[in-house]
Amino acid sequence: MTVALVSGASRGLGAAIAEQLAADGFAVAVNYASSRSGAERVVADIRAAGGTAEAFGADVTDESAVEDLAGRVRAALGPVEVLVANATGPQPEVPLDRLDWRDHLDQLEFFVKSPTLLLRAVLTDMRTAGNGRVIQIGSDVFERALPGMSAYAAAKGAQWGLTRTWARELGADGITVNLVAPGWVPVERHGELTDADLAGYLSDVPLGRIGDPADVAAAVSYLASDAASFVTGQRITVNGGHNMD
């Protein structure tokens, strides 16, 4: 059974992605930073549906923790051939007159450092297999260029740059590298939303609805599948047409 590691999978998009990959037949390593109970709920749901999963705690911005994580996943489930870099942290709005280097570093930790550490930790597994799928979770904020979100947008732009470069670098190893860029998909961390919260956003979405975690999980499922074996260095935007390349 092919093993997929999903970072930041105790809730939200990560949980939906983990559950979809398990339904697709992958053994899923459900990574979490602090919410062990959330990760265990995801694992329980996967097992109840007949899938295979284990929960693994680790701070994926810490080099030694990531190396240890990869070793534990390998020992429990097997070598990793699918990596979904989904973990994220707070995404505050910071206007330019208050923006400092620490604000940039906070975002780069999750969207440049973490994917680099994770891929490096499982790269030997993929190269040995002659096959691998790396799927980064980006954001359409990079295109939308929202005021006050420059640190976040810059880090997401850097993440897209990593995706393209790694796709060229690793293609000869049979490893594909792609990015899924969701629009606004409300999950637990967004709290309670009102109709007023949604109205302005939906007015600019051609498909006329808010996104669902399952929409993002479906795109990841495709990129992890054999059907996407000739797709690499690409970006799939999942936002109902809110912005179009």
C-alpha positions in Angstrom: 0.0 0.0 0.0 1.4 3.4 -1.0 2.0 5.8 1.9 0.9 9.4 1.8 2.1 11.9 4.4 -0.2 15.0 4.9 1.2 17.7 7.1 -1.2 19.8 9.3 -4.0 17.2 8.9 -5.7 17.3 12.3 -8.5 19.5 11.0 -9.7 21.7 8.0 -8.2 21.1 4.6 -5.6 18.7 5.8 -8.2 16.4 7.4 -10.3 16.4 4.3 -7.2 15.6 2.2 -6.2 12.8 4.5 -9.6 11.3 4.4 -9.8 11.5 0.6 -6.4 9.9 0.1 -7.3 7.1 2.5 -10.5 6.5 0.5 -8.3 6.4 -2.6 -6.4 3.5 -1.1 -3.4 5.2 0.4 -2.1 4.5 3.9 -2.1 8.0 5.4 0.2 9.5 7.9 -1.9 12.2 9.6 0.6 14.8 10.9 -0.4 17.3 13.6 1.5 19.9 15.6 -0.5 20.2 18.8 -4.0 18.8 18.3 -3.4 15.1 19.0 -7.1 14.6 19.7 -8.0 16.2 16.3 -5.6 13.9 14.5 -6.9 10.9 16.3 -10.4 11.8 15.3 -9.3 11.9 11.7 -7.6 8.6 12.0 -10.7 7.1 13.6 -12.9 8.3 10.8 -10.6 6.9 8.2 -10.4 3.5 9.9 -14.2 3.5 10.4 -14.5 3.9 6.6 -12.2 1.0 6.0 -9.0 2.9 5.4 -5.5 2.8 6.9 -4.1 5.7 8.9 -1.8 6.6 11.8 -1.4 10.0 13.7 2.1 11.5 14.0 2.9 14.5 16.0 5.7 16.8 14.8 6.5 20.5 14.3 7.2 20.5 10.6 9.1 23.7 10.8 11.8 22.0 12.9 14.5 20.1 11.1 15.2 17.4 13.7 11.5 16.9 14.3 10.9 16.4 10.5 13.6 13.8 10.3 12.2 12.0 13.2 8.7 12.2 11.7 9.8 10.6 8.5 11.5 7.8 10.4 8.5 7.1 12.5 6.2 7.1 9.4 8.5 4.8 7.6 8.7 2.4 10.5 4.9 2.3 11.0 3.5 2.5 7.5 6.4 2.2 5.0 8.3 4.5 2.7 6.5 7.7 1.7 5.7 8.2 -2.0 3.1 11.0 -1.6 3.8 14.2 0.3 1.1 16.8 0.8 2.6 20.0 2.3 -0.4 21.5 3.9 0.7 22.8 7.3 0.1 26.5 8.0 0.2 29.0 10.8 -1.6 32.3 11.6 -2.1 34.6 8.7 -2.6 38.0 10.1 -3.2 41.2 8.1 -0.2 43.4 8.6 -0.2 46.8 6.8 3.1 47.9 5.3 3.8 50.6 7.9 3.9 47.9 10.5 5.4 45.1 8.4 8.8 43.8 9.6 11.2 40.9 8.7 9.7 38.7 11.5 6.4 38.9 9.8 8.0 37.6 6.6 9.9 34.9 8.4 6.7 33.6 10.2 5.2 32.9 6.8 8.4 31.5 5.2 8.7 29.0 8.0 5.5 27.3 6.9 5.6 27.8 3.1 9.3 27.5 2.3 11.2 25.9 5.2 8.6 23.3 6.0 8.1 21.9 2.5 11.8 21.9 2.0 12.4 19.9 5.2 9.6 17.5 4.5 10.6 16.7 0.9 14.2 16.4 1.8 13.2 13.9 4.5 11.3 11.6 2.2 13.2 12.2 -1.1 15.2 9.0 -0.7 12.0 7.0 -0.4 10.7 8.5 -3.7 13.9 8.1 -5.6 14.3 4.5 -4.5 10.7 3.8 -5.7 11.3 5.7 -8.9 8.0 7.4 -8.2 6.7 10.2 -6.1 4.0 12.8 -5.8 4.7 16.1 -4.1 1.6 18.3 -3.7 1.9 21.8 -2.1 -1.2 23.7 -0.8 -0.8 27.2 -2.0 -3.3 30.1 -2.1 -5.0 32.3 -4.7 -4.0 35.3 -2.5 -0.8 35.4 -4.5 -2.8 36.5 -7.6 -5.4 38.5 -5.7 -2.7 40.6 -4.0 -4.8 41.5 -1.0 -3.7 44.7 0.9 -2.2 43.8 4.3 -1.3 40.3 3.2 2.1 41.0 1.6 4.1 38.6 3.9 1.7 35.8 3.3 1.5 36.5 -0.5 5.2 36.7 -0.8 5.7 33.3 1.0 3.0 31.7 -1.2 4.8 33.1 -4.3 8.0 31.6 -3.1 6.2 28.3 -2.5 5.0 28.4 -6.1 8.6 29.0 -7.2 9.8 26.0 -5.3 7.1 23.9 -7.0 8.3 24.8 -10.5 12.0 24.4 -9.7 11.6 21.1 -8.0 9.4 19.8 -10.8 12.3 20.3 -13.2 14.9 19.0 -10.8 13.1 15.8 -9.9 11.4 14.9 -13.1 14.1 12.5 -14.1 13.5 10.6 -10.8 9.9 10.0 -11.7 8.7 12.5 -9.1 6.0 15.0 -10.0 5.6 18.3 -8.1 2.5 20.4 -8.3 0.5 23.0 -6.3 -3.2 23.3 -5.5 -4.2 26.9 -4.8 -7.5 27.2 -2.9 -9.6 30.3 -2.7 -11.4 31.1 0.5 -12.6 27.8 1.9 -14.0 28.4 5.4 -12.7 25.8 8.0 -12.6 25.6 11.8 -10.0 28.3 12.2 -12.2 30.9 10.5 -14.8 30.7 13.3 -18.5 31.5 12.8 -19.4 33.2 9.5 -22.4 35.3 8.7 -24.2 35.9 5.5 -22.7 39.4 5.4 -19.2 37.8 5.6 -19.9 35.8 2.5 -21.9 38.2 0.4 -19.1 40.4 -0.9 -16.9 37.4 -1.7 -19.5 35.4 -3.5 -20.4 38.4 -5.7 -17.1 37.9 -7.5 -17.2 34.1 -7.7 -18.6 33.0 -11.1 -19.8 29.6 -9.8 -21.7 31.5 -7.0 -20.8 29.4 -4.0 -18.2 29.2 -1.3 -15.5 26.5 -1.6 -15.6 23.3 0.4 -12.7 21.3 1.8 -13.8 18.4 -0.4 -13.2 20.6 -3.5 -9.5 21.0 -2.5 -9.2 17.3 -1.5 -10.5 16.3 -5.0 -7.7 18.2 -6.7 -5.1 16.7 -4.4 -6.6 13.3 -5.1 -6.1 13.7 -8.8 -2.5 14.9 -8.5 -1.7 12.0 -6.3 -3.2 9.5 -8.7 -1.8 7.5 -11.6 -4.0 9.7 -13.9 -1.7 12.6 -13.2 1.6 10.8 -13.9 2.3 13.2 -16.8 1.4 16.4 -14.9 4.2 18.3 -13.1 5.2 21.9 -12.4 1.5 22.9 -12.5 -0.8 25.0 -10.4 -4.5 24.1 -10.0 -6.6 26.9 -8.7 -9.7 25.8 -6.8 -11.8 28.9 -6.2 -14.9 28.8 -8.4 -13.2 31.1 -11.0 -12.7 34.0 -8.5 -9.6 34.8 -10.4 -8.5 33.3 -13.7 -4.9 32.9 -15.0 
